[in-house]
Structures are given as C-alpha cells and as structure tokens.
Amino acid sequence: MELIASAIAMGHISGDGTFTRQASAILEEILGAARVLLTTSCTDALEMSAILSGVGPGDEVIVPAFTFVSGVNAFVTRGATPVFADIRRDTLNIDERSIEPLLSDRTRVIAPVHYAGVGCEMEALLALASRRGATVIEDNAHGLFGCWRGRPLGTFAPMAALSFHETKNINCGEGGALILNDASLVERAEIIREKGTNRSRFFRGLVDKYTWVDIGSSYLPSDMLAAYLVGQLEQRHEIQAKRKRVWIRYHDALDPWATRHGIGLPFIPADATQPYHMFYLIMPSLADRESLIAHLRDRGIIATFHYIPLNTSPMAARFGSGKGQCPVAEEMSERLVRLPFYNNLSQDDQSFVIDSIVEWRR
C-alpha cells in the first residue's frame, strides 16, 4: 500500500511512470532480457507478440490444444489459422514429437506454453521452427522463475509473454509483460505499445515531437498497478519460499496415497526447475475426478479442473478442428484436478485439504 500511495503522491499514475520502469528493470535483471515491457495483461503481451511476428491471413500458428484461449486469440485476431498440437502425458506441455506432421509452408509461429511453469523441450521446438523459417513465441504465463536446463523460461525465443493476474505467483491483480530477447524488436514494440506512436523516442529526446507511425493500441498498465507489482517483485524470494513449502508438502503427503490408487502427481523433469505455480492430481477417470471435486466441495474446499481442449471448442470448429484431434489433451483435461494453492495457504488449511483428499478413498 505504501508503494501505491507513493505512486499517487508522485502525481503520475498513468503508464510508464517511475514504478513501471522499476518493475521492468527488475524483470530485465532477473531474466537477462534485452527489454521487458509491462502490459495490462498477458493477453495484451501475446497480442503485441503476434503483431511483431508479422502473422496474418493465410498464416498458420501451431499452439497446444491444452491452454488458455488468449494464446490462440492473439493470432486469430490477426487473421491467422490455429493448428492445434497434442500434449505430452508427463508434463502436459506441447508434445514436440507431434509437431512435425503439422508443419506446412504456411507455418509462421509455434507458440508453446510452459504448463504449470515446467519448461517445454525448447531446443526441439526452436529447431522445428528454424527449419520452416517460423518464429517461436513462449507463453510463459505460468513460468516466471522457472528454468529449463539452467536457463530462465521466457528467454529461449525472440519473444515471450508473462502474466501478473491475481492467480499467478507474482501479481498485481491484472497485468502482464512482453519479454523481448531480440533487441531489434524493441523499438517497434515500444511503438505498438504506445498506440502506434513514437512517443518513447520523444521522451528520450530522439525526436522533437511524436506522431502516428505504425499500428498499435493502449497496452500500458497504470503506474499504481506497477507499484503493487514492484512490491511483489521485491518480496519474490519470500513468496517463492512459501509456494515451495506448499508444493512439497502436497507432494510428500499425497505421494504414497496417489501411488496406491493409480493417481498421478505433477512430473518435474530433471532438466526443469519449476516455479511452484500449481499442484494438481491426474485422476484415473472423469468419474473419479468429478467424485473427488464433489467430495471436497461438500467440505468447503474448492478444487477445480483446468482447460477444456481448444480443439473441441465451437470456435475451433470454424477452422476445421474437432474432438479426437488431440486425444492426450482431451483425456488429461477430463482427469485433472487442481488443488487449492496460493501464497498464504496456512498449514492448518492445507492439512484439512490433504486429510479430505485421503478420506475420499483410503
């Protein structure tokens, strides 16, 4: 609250104020990125990345079927056609082995999602894109502080998107960021973010006035939101320590029970460093999933499923996609249960959740 009050006292609460610049600088230091631009949402960051990629009508974008709709809408609104890829059974990430048959002369972008903050097989994805002259854009909404083979998620591709929605480890209610790892993209990204004007160059004294030079929109968050985000980023080590404790306790307490009943827990490959974004169970069947959710709900515990595969959606039918196209995503979607997971989940409340789960089937 003190930082938000400071933003108000400074008299600059619109975008690109002191706290916006401070939050960007912290993220650039953490990630080693050429530039990090705060946005009003991860959706906006993805939309900016779509513009920067040059994707348009006639182009195809390969996306995992098991993801949030923003990761597809960003490209569809530019006129591109989504091509849905299936996911891996272990990490629930896009299955790099399923992509080769989906590639065509029209493939312009491959947009993987680091599900639950566990890194995709980025080297394989980059190699596939390179062979087609396509761009990789990382949807890293879940993955701030995650790494793949020692390298931060969101730094493998030319561009990546972050989310600071209230459900994320680090949040400001609503917010996001565009990570730019290719310095040649920075100037145009600033223009797109500033409604298509060269306003940033004006404030740096590089032009004597600013004007409309490109397409763009209003993607800047309020500096009050950025102030809240700075506070979160300054407490990142404490926040991550809390989340790690919650994740490990779920895993250690439920692992023997899950093994007995054929229930899956999150898989973290040896090459991945996870950010402890979520904890989920993979139930044996849809009936078991629904039964457990109902059992927990009766005890006042909110546990939920996650994404409905996009290839099965009414919108996807317009592009010729449909049920059966991504069988692993469709199966896992019906079996997954997300457990309560947030920064200040108390030990007593977590114990109640664990005991209630075990009570469902001893």
C-alpha positions as CSV (number, residue, x, y, z in Angstrom):
1,M,0.0,0.0,0.0
2,E,2.9,2.4,0.7
3,L,4.2,2.0,-2.9
4,I,0.7,2.6,-4.3
5,A,0.4,5.7,-2.1
6,S,3.8,6.8,-3.4
7,A,2.6,6.5,-7.0
8,I,-0.4,8.6,-6.2
9,A,1.7,11.2,-4.4
10,M,4.1,11.5,-7.4
11,G,1.1,12.6,-9.5
12,H,1.8,10.2,-12.3
13,I,-0.5,7.2,-12.2
14,S,-0.8,6.5,-15.9
15,G,1.5,4.2,-17.8
16,D,5.3,4.3,-17.9
17,G,5.9,6.1,-14.7
18,T,8.5,5.5,-12.0
19,F,7.2,2.1,-10.9
20,T,6.5,0.9,-14.4
21,R,10.2,1.5,-15.2
22,Q,11.3,0.0,-11.9
23,A,9.3,-3.2,-12.4
24,S,10.7,-3.6,-15.9
25,A,14.2,-3.1,-14.7
26,I,13.8,-5.8,-12.0
27,L,12.4,-8.3,-14.6
28,E,15.2,-7.4,-17.1
29,E,17.8,-8.2,-14.4
30,I,16.1,-11.4,-13.4
31,L,15.7,-12.7,-17.0
32,G,18.7,-11.0,-18.7
33,A,16.3,-9.9,-21.4
34,A,17.0,-7.1,-23.9
35,R,13.8,-5.4,-22.8
36,V,10.7,-6.1,-20.7
37,L,7.6,-4.0,-21.4
38,L,4.8,-4.1,-18.8
39,T,1.3,-4.6,-20.3
40,T,-2.2,-4.6,-18.9
41,S,-2.4,-8.4,-19.3
42,C,-0.6,-11.4,-20.6
43,T,-3.3,-11.4,-23.4
44,D,-2.0,-7.9,-24.4
45,A,1.6,-9.2,-24.4
46,L,0.6,-12.1,-26.7
47,E,-1.3,-9.7,-29.0
48,M,1.8,-7.5,-29.2
49,S,4.0,-10.5,-30.0
50,A,1.5,-11.5,-32.7
51,I,1.9,-8.1,-34.4
52,L,5.7,-8.2,-34.1
53,S,5.8,-11.7,-35.6
54,G,4.1,-10.3,-38.8
55,V,1.5,-13.1,-38.7
56,G,-1.6,-12.5,-40.8
57,P,-4.2,-14.0,-43.1
58,G,-3.1,-17.2,-44.7
59,D,-0.6,-18.0,-42.0
60,E,-0.8,-20.9,-39.6
61,V,0.1,-20.8,-35.9
62,I,0.8,-24.1,-34.0
63,V,-0.5,-24.0,-30.4
64,P,-1.1,-26.6,-27.8
65,A,-4.7,-27.7,-27.5
66,F,-4.4,-27.6,-23.7
67,T,-4.1,-23.9,-23.0
68,F,-6.0,-20.7,-22.3
69,V,-7.8,-19.1,-25.1
70,S,-5.6,-15.9,-25.1
71,G,-2.8,-18.0,-26.6
72,V,-4.9,-18.6,-29.7
73,N,-7.0,-15.4,-29.9
74,A,-3.8,-13.3,-30.1
75,F,-3.1,-14.8,-33.5
76,V,-6.6,-15.4,-34.8
77,T,-7.4,-11.7,-34.4
78,R,-4.5,-11.1,-36.8
79,G,-6.2,-13.3,-39.3
80,A,-4.1,-16.4,-38.8
81,T,-5.4,-20.0,-38.6
82,P,-4.7,-22.0,-35.4
83,V,-3.3,-25.5,-35.7
84,F,-3.7,-27.5,-32.5
85,A,-1.0,-29.8,-31.3
86,D,-1.4,-32.5,-28.7
87,I,0.4,-32.5,-25.3
88,R,2.8,-34.9,-23.5
89,R,1.4,-37.2,-20.9
90,D,4.1,-36.4,-18.4
91,T,4.5,-32.6,-18.3
92,L,1.2,-31.7,-20.1
93,N,3.3,-29.4,-22.3
94,I,3.0,-29.3,-26.1
95,D,4.4,-32.6,-27.5
96,E,7.3,-31.6,-29.7
97,R,7.0,-35.0,-31.3
98,S,3.5,-34.2,-32.6
99,I,4.5,-31.0,-34.4
100,E,6.4,-32.3,-37.5
101,P,3.2,-33.5,-39.2
102,L,1.5,-30.2,-38.5
103,L,4.2,-28.1,-40.2
104,S,3.4,-26.6,-43.6
105,D,4.6,-23.9,-45.9
106,R,2.1,-21.6,-44.1
107,T,3.5,-22.2,-40.6
108,R,4.6,-18.8,-39.3
109,V,4.6,-19.2,-35.5
110,I,5.0,-22.0,-32.9
111,A,3.6,-20.8,-29.6
112,P,4.4,-23.3,-26.7
113,V,3.1,-22.9,-23.2
114,H,5.2,-23.8,-20.2
115,Y,2.4,-25.6,-18.4
116,A,2.5,-25.1,-14.6
117,G,5.8,-23.4,-15.1
118,V,7.6,-26.6,-16.2
119,G,9.7,-26.0,-19.3
120,C,8.9,-27.3,-22.7
121,E,11.5,-29.1,-24.9
122,M,12.7,-25.7,-26.2
123,E,15.7,-26.9,-28.2
124,A,13.5,-29.2,-30.2
125,L,10.8,-26.6,-30.8
126,L,13.4,-24.0,-31.9
127,A,14.9,-26.5,-34.3
128,L,11.5,-27.3,-35.8
129,A,10.7,-23.6,-36.2
130,S,14.1,-22.8,-37.7
131,R,13.6,-25.4,-40.5
132,R,10.4,-23.7,-41.6
133,G,11.6,-20.1,-41.0
134,A,9.0,-19.8,-38.3
135,T,9.1,-17.8,-35.1
136,V,8.7,-19.3,-31.6
137,I,6.8,-17.2,-29.1
138,E,6.8,-18.5,-25.5
139,D,3.6,-18.3,-23.5
140,N,5.2,-18.1,-20.0
141,A,2.1,-17.1,-18.1
142,H,2.8,-19.8,-15.5
143,G,6.6,-19.8,-15.6
144,L,8.3,-16.7,-14.0
145,F,11.3,-18.1,-12.0
146,G,11.1,-21.4,-13.8
147,C,14.2,-22.7,-15.8
148,W,14.9,-25.2,-18.4
149,R,18.4,-26.7,-18.3
150,G,19.5,-23.8,-16.2
151,R,18.1,-21.0,-18.4
152,P,15.1,-18.9,-17.4
153,L,11.8,-19.7,-19.1
154,G,10.8,-16.9,-21.4
155,T,14.4,-16.3,-22.7
156,F,14.7,-19.0,-25.4
157,A,12.6,-17.4,-28.1
158,P,12.7,-13.9,-29.6
159,M,9.6,-13.0,-27.6
160,A,7.7,-14.3,-24.5
161,A,4.7,-13.3,-22.5
162,L,4.3,-13.1,-18.7
163,S,1.1,-12.9,-16.6
164,F,0.6,-11.0,-13.4
165,H,-3.0,-12.0,-12.9
166,E,-4.1,-12.5,-9.3
167,T,-3.8,-16.3,-9.8
168,K,-0.1,-16.1,-10.5
169,N,2.8,-16.3,-8.1
170,I,3.7,-12.6,-8.6
171,N,0.6,-10.5,-9.4
172,C,-0.8,-7.0,-9.5
173,G,-4.5,-8.1,-9.9
174,E,-4.4,-7.8,-13.7
175,G,-1.2,-7.3,-15.6
176,G,1.4,-8.9,-17.9
177,A,4.7,-8.2,-19.7
178,L,6.3,-8.8,-23.0
179,I,9.8,-10.2,-22.8
180,L,12.0,-9.2,-25.8
181,N,15.1,-11.2,-26.2
182,D,15.8,-9.9,-29.7
183,A,17.0,-6.3,-29.3
184,S,15.9,-5.5,-32.9
185,L,12.3,-5.8,-31.8
186,V,12.4,-3.3,-29.0
187,E,11.8,-0.1,-30.9
188,R,8.8,-1.3,-32.8
189,A,7.4,-3.0,-29.6
190,E,7.5,0.4,-27.9
191,I,5.6,2.0,-30.7
192,I,3.0,-0.7,-30.8
193,R,2.5,-0.4,-27.0
194,E,2.1,3.4,-27.3
195,K,-0.9,3.3,-29.7
196,G,1.4,3.2,-32.8
197,T,3.2,6.4,-31.9
198,N,6.9,7.1,-31.4
199,R,6.2,8.6,-28.0
200,S,9.0,6.7,-26.3
201,R,11.5,8.2,-28.7
202,F,10.1,11.6,-28.0
203,F,10.6,11.3,-24.2
204,R,14.2,10.1,-24.8
205,G,14.8,13.3,-26.8
206,L,15.3,11.4,-30.1
207,V,12.6,13.3,-32.0
208,D,11.2,16.8,-31.4
209,K,7.6,15.6,-31.4
210,Y,5.8,12.3,-31.6
211,T,3.3,11.1,-34.1
212,W,1.5,8.0,-35.5
213,V,4.0,5.8,-37.3
214,D,2.6,2.2,-37.0
215,I,-0.3,0.1,-35.8
216,G,-0.8,-0.3,-32.1
217,S,-3.0,0.0,-29.1
218,S,-3.1,1.1,-25.5
219,Y,-1.2,-1.7,-23.7
220,L,0.3,0.3,-20.8
221,P,-0.8,-0.5,-17.2
222,S,-1.4,2.1,-14.6
223,D,1.6,3.1,-12.5
224,M,-0.4,2.2,-9.4
225,L,-0.6,-1.4,-10.6
226,A,3.1,-1.3,-11.4
227,A,3.7,-0.1,-7.8
228,Y,1.9,-3.1,-6.5
229,L,3.9,-5.3,-8.8
230,V,7.2,-3.8,-7.6
231,G,6.2,-4.7,-4.0
232,Q,5.5,-8.3,-5.1
233,L,8.8,-8.5,-7.0
234,E,10.7,-7.1,-4.0
235,Q,9.2,-10.0,-2.0
236,R,9.8,-12.6,-4.6
237,H,12.1,-14.7,-2.5
238,E,9.7,-14.9,0.4
239,I,6.8,-15.6,-1.9
240,Q,8.6,-18.4,-3.7
241,A,9.7,-19.9,-0.4
242,K,6.1,-20.1,0.7
243,R,4.9,-21.7,-2.5
244,K,7.7,-24.2,-2.4
245,R,6.7,-25.3,1.1
246,V,3.1,-25.7,0.0
247,W,4.0,-27.7,-3.2
248,I,6.5,-30.0,-1.4
249,R,4.0,-30.7,1.4
250,Y,1.3,-31.7,-1.0
251,H,3.7,-33.9,-2.9
252,D,5.2,-35.6,0.2
253,A,1.9,-36.1,1.9
254,L,0.0,-37.4,-1.1
255,D,2.6,-39.4,-3.0
256,P,2.1,-42.8,-1.2
257,W,-1.7,-42.4,-1.3
258,A,-1.6,-41.5,-5.0
259,T,0.6,-44.4,-5.8
260,R,-1.8,-46.9,-4.1
261,H,-4.7,-45.6,-6.1
262,G,-3.2,-45.1,-9.5
263,I,-3.4,-41.3,-9.3
264,G,-0.8,-39.1,-11.0
265,L,1.1,-36.2,-9.4
266,P,2.9,-33.4,-11.3
267,F,6.0,-34.6,-13.1
268,I,9.1,-32.4,-13.0
269,P,11.8,-33.5,-15.4
270,A,15.4,-33.5,-14.2
271,D,16.2,-30.6,-16.6
272,A,13.4,-28.4,-15.2
273,T,13.4,-26.0,-12.3
274,Q,9.8,-25.3,-11.5
275,P,8.4,-22.1,-10.0
276,Y,5.8,-23.9,-7.8
277,H,2.9,-22.4,-9.7
278,M,0.3,-25.1,-9.2
279,F,-0.3,-28.6,-7.8
280,Y,-2.7,-31.0,-9.5
281,L,-3.8,-34.6,-9.5
282,I,-4.4,-36.8,-12.5
283,M,-7.3,-39.0,-11.6
284,P,-7.9,-42.4,-13.1
285,S,-11.1,-41.3,-14.8
286,L,-13.5,-38.5,-15.4
287,A,-15.9,-40.1,-12.9
288,D,-13.2,-40.2,-10.2
289,R,-12.4,-36.5,-11.0
290,E,-16.0,-35.4,-10.6
291,S,-16.4,-37.5,-7.4
292,L,-13.3,-36.0,-5.8
293,I,-14.3,-32.4,-6.7
294,A,-17.8,-33.0,-5.3
295,H,-16.4,-34.6,-2.1
296,L,-14.1,-31.7,-1.5
297,R,-16.9,-29.2,-2.3
298,D,-19.1,-30.8,0.4
299,R,-16.3,-29.9,2.8
300,G,-16.0,-26.3,1.7
301,I,-12.9,-26.9,-0.4
302,I,-12.7,-25.5,-3.9
303,A,-10.8,-27.8,-6.3
304,T,-11.2,-27.3,-10.0
305,F,-10.4,-28.8,-13.4
306,H,-8.4,-26.8,-15.8
307,Y,-8.5,-26.1,-19.5
308,I,-11.1,-27.6,-21.9
309,P,-9.1,-28.5,-25.0
310,L,-9.4,-25.7,-27.5
311,N,-9.7,-28.1,-30.5
312,T,-13.1,-29.2,-29.1
313,S,-14.5,-25.7,-28.8
314,P,-17.2,-24.3,-31.0
315,M,-14.8,-21.6,-32.3
316,A,-12.2,-24.2,-33.3
317,A,-14.8,-25.9,-35.5
318,R,-14.7,-22.8,-37.7
319,F,-11.1,-23.8,-38.5
320,G,-11.8,-27.4,-39.2
321,S,-10.7,-28.7,-35.8
322,G,-12.7,-31.0,-33.6
323,K,-12.9,-33.7,-30.9
324,G,-10.5,-36.6,-31.4
325,Q,-7.8,-34.4,-32.9
326,C,-5.7,-34.2,-29.7
327,P,-6.5,-37.3,-27.7
328,V,-4.0,-36.9,-24.9
329,A,-5.1,-33.3,-24.2
330,E,-8.8,-34.4,-24.3
331,E,-8.1,-37.3,-21.9
332,M,-6.0,-35.3,-19.4
333,S,-8.5,-32.5,-19.4
334,E,-11.1,-34.9,-18.1
335,R,-8.8,-36.3,-15.4
336,L,-7.0,-33.3,-13.9
337,V,-7.9,-31.7,-10.6
338,R,-6.2,-28.5,-9.4
339,L,-5.8,-28.3,-5.6
340,P,-6.0,-25.1,-3.6
341,F,-2.7,-23.3,-4.0
342,Y,-1.8,-19.8,-3.0
343,N,0.9,-17.9,-1.3
344,N,-0.6,-17.7,2.2
345,L,-2.3,-21.1,2.4
346,S,-1.9,-22.0,6.1
347,Q,-0.6,-25.3,7.3
348,D,-3.9,-26.0,9.1
349,D,-5.9,-25.3,5.9
350,Q,-3.5,-27.4,3.8
351,S,-3.8,-30.3,6.3
352,F,-7.5,-30.1,6.1
353,V,-7.3,-30.4,2.3
354,I,-4.9,-33.3,2.4
355,D,-6.9,-35.2,5.0
356,S,-10.1,-34.6,3.0
357,I,-8.5,-36.0,-0.2
358,V,-7.2,-39.1,1.6
359,E,-10.7,-39.5,3.2
360,W,-12.2,-39.7,-0.3
361,R,-10.5,-43.1,-1.0
362,R,-8.4,-44.7,1.7
